[in-house]
Amino acid sequence: MPNCHAPYRLLFLLFVLLWCSCGDQANPYKVYYFPLEQFDEGMVYIYEPANELALGNEIWSLTTTRTDSGMTLLTRIYDQSNSLLQTIRETEVVNGMLADETIYYTRDTLDQPVIVPLHITRNALFPFTVPDTSKVYTYQASWKEPGDSSLTTTLTRYRRYDRMETVTQPDGKKVEGVVMGLQEKVENDGEGVLSLEFHGEETYGKHVGLIAWKRILPSGDTIAFRLKETMPLSHYEAKYGKLE
């Protein structure tokens, strides 16, 4: 007796394949962001200065959490002495990454730790969609300066697709990369409004994530970092100490 359900199963399979194919076409740049599915146990990305400025390494600890509503990425950024500088929590949605929370960590005049939460008003971080060089993706956040609650600083960061290029991984292998152009504005509403503007770019490698970035300051100096190495979080902590 013929299986009367077989044609429906075939149609369902074709639908799934077409749906997946359309999703990939609609979000071709997802593969250039951090490979979130590999970060369940934590990964560490070590970035080193890429120019003459006397800056130390940045240590990025990246951990993902899978929830019913999607996948979240928690990034903890440390200096080379393993002191926490910043945490960023973001959520993966169907067409990109959105910022949920950002916290800065600093010290007051008595060298006591101070936690500075940011109020996020625009939350676009990285788009997965078909490139559109005319479209701007905006992240904006403000915070009260430690020691002066009347002083508010606002950061506005604009990202847009700029170009494709071949980039080099820490192991020397070449991969496809996408470069995002940056425009940034920092405004401080103290006595009057002090405004500084920066520009730069971020380079993301396929199946790697952020490989390099730079900011050109109003003075003309450039802050630049590149990816030096990656390793599981457990390996890093066994070698360099616990990241709290």
N, C-alpha and C positions, 0 to 999 in steps of 0.2 A: 504494500500500500504506500503510495507516495506521501512524503512529509509535507503537509499543507502549510506548515509554518516556515519552511525553508526560504521561500521568496521574501517573507517579511524580515527574517534574520539577515538576508543578503542586503535588503534595502536599508536596514538599521546600520549594518556595518559600513555601507557606502556613505550613509549620513554622517556617521562618526568620523570617517576618514576625511570627508569634505569639510566638516566642522573644524577638525584639527588643522587642516591645510589652510582654511581661511583665517584661523587664529594666528598661525605663524606668519601669514602674509600681512595681517593687520598690525602685528607687533614684532617686526623683524629685528628690532634693536634690543630685545630682552636679553639676547645672548651676549651682549656687550657689558651688561651689568654684572655685579658680583654673583657667582654661582650659588645662590641661596641654599639650594638643596644639599650642598656639601658642608654646610656650616652648623649642622645640628650639635656637634660636639665642640664647636668653636675652632676658628682659624685665626692666625695672626699674620697681618701684613706689615712688614717693616719698610718704612719709607726713609730715604736718605736725602740730604740736601743735594741739589743738582746744580748749584752755582757757588759763587765765592762767599756768599754771606755766611757768617759763623753761626749756623743753626745746627742743633742736634737732630738725631733721628726722631721720627714719630712712630709710635707703636700702635697699630690699630687691631683691637681684638673684636672679631665679628662672630656673633652667635645668632642663629635663627630659632624661632619658636613657631610651631605649626598649630594653628587654632582652627575652629570651625569657620571663622570668617575669612581666613587666609593666612599668609605667612608674614611674620614680622622679623625685622632685622634690628638687633641691638649692636651698635658700634660704640666701643669705649676707646677713646684716644688718650695715649699716655706719652710723656716725654721719655727720653732715653734712660732716666733713672726710675722708671715705672711709676711716676707720679701722675695721677689721673687729671686730665685737662678738660675733657668734654665727653658727654654721652649723647648719642643720637638714637632715637627709636623711630623706625619707619615701617610702613605697611605696604605690602605688594597688593596692588589692585589690578584690574584687568588690563589697563593700558599704561602702567608705570608705577613709580614709587612715590609715596606721599609721606611727609614728615609728621609724626605724631607728637614728639617731645624732643626738646634740646635743652641740655643743662651744661653750664660752664662751671668750672671749679677754679677758685683762685684763693688768695690769702689776703688778710687785712694788714694794717700797719703793725699789728702785734704778732704777725706771722701765724694767725689762726686760720684754719680752713673756712672758706665761705662758699656756699652753694648758691649759684645764680640761675634760676629757672628762666627760660625765655617764653614770651607769649607769642605764639605763632599765628599769623594772620593770613599768610599765603603758604601753601605747603607742597608745591610741586618740586620734586627733586630730580627725577630722571624719567624721561618718557620712553616707552617701548614702541611707539607708533611709527608709521611710515614717515621718513624725514621730511620736514617742512622748514626750510631755512628762514621763512618769514614769521614763523610762530615762536613766541617767547614763553618760557616756562619759569614761573616766578616763585621764589621762596622769600618770605619776609617775616622777620621776628624782631621783637623789641624787649628790652630788659631795663630794670632799674640798676643804676651803678651802685656797687657796694659802698656803704658809708655816706651816700647822698640819695635818699629816696625821691628827691625832687628832680633828679637828673635821669633822663631816659635816653637810651641809645637805640636806634633802629637800623637794622641791616636789611637791605633789599638786594637780592641776588637774581639776576636774569640769566637764564641759560637758553641757548639755541643751537641747533645743529649747524656745524660749520663745514666739516669735510671728513672724508674717509682717508686713511693712510695706513701703511704697514708699520707696526710697532714691534719693539724688541722686548721679550720677557726677560726676567732676571737670569734664566738659564740660557739665554742667547738665542732662543727660538723666535722666529718671526711669526706674528699673528696679525690678522686683520684688526684694525682699530677704528674707532669713531672719535672725532674731536668735537667737543662742545665748547663754543665760545662763551665767555663770561663777561658780564658787566655788573659791577657792584657799587652800591652807594651806602655809606655809613653816615648817619645823621645824629647829632648830639644836640639836644634842646636845652642846653645850659643857659648861659647869658646870651640870648640870640640862638640861632641855629647854625652849628658848625657842620659842614657837609664835605665829605671826602669821597672821591670816585676812583675806582680801580677797574682795570680790565685784565683779562687773562684767558686761560683755557684749561680744560680737563681732557685727558686722553684715556679712553677705555679700550681694553683689549678683549677680543672675543673669548668667552669662557674664562676670563680672568677678572674683569672688573677694572677699577681705577688703577692705571699704571703710572700716570704722571700728572702733575698739575703745576700751574704757575700763576702768580699774581704780579702785575706791574704796578708799583706804587706811584703816587703823584710825584715823588722825588725822582722817579726814573729807575730806582732800584727794583730788582726782581726777586721775589720769593719763589723758589722752585723746588719741588721734590720729585723723586722718581722711586718706583718700587725696587727695593733691594732684594728681598726674599720673602717667602711665605712658608708657614709651617703650622701644624696643628697646635692648638692652644696648650695641650698637655706637654708637647715637646718644648715649647717656648718656656713654660713655667719650670720644667725640670732643668732647663739650661740656664735661665736668667732670673728666676724667682717668680713668686706669686704675683699675679695681677689682681689687685683688689678693686 
